[in-house]
């Protein structure tokens, strides 16, 4: 999870591949109206996001029911969005890819063929509620190599699992 351009897709796909899990690009589940809105430089509202979050939650629930691993790239910017996704399955964890605005702007400027314009960076940072106490989340900074980021993420996620009550 994180703002646009933080590396959710590349890190998520790498994490999924490392564990032999499926990977889901959450952006692919946006309805056409959401994509059109963002393409026009208009930020999504909470209401715009609800159906999208529920579609992602359905994939999480299906994977949980099947007993298969799934990594989803999804902004999940607000605590309420994460709570909605968390309710979809008992083993949901969040990996927050954190970066400052100049780094995100540089990454977004280098992106090609994506519907999210640079103009929406401000709204992404304004909406972002970093994970806090009580959330099953790990935050890692993105100002490091992908390999180092993955290693830090793995260690953080492992610590989360160790702290949780076992059935």
Secondary structure, DSSP 8 states (H G I E B T S, - for coil): --STTSSHHHHHHHHHHHHT-EEEEGGGGS-HHHHHHHHTT----HHHHHHHHHHHHHHHHHHHHHT--EEEE----SHHHHHHHHTT-TT--EEEEE--HHHHHHHHHH--S-S--GGGHHHHHHH-----TTS-EEEEESSS-HHHHHHHHHHHHHHHHHHS---
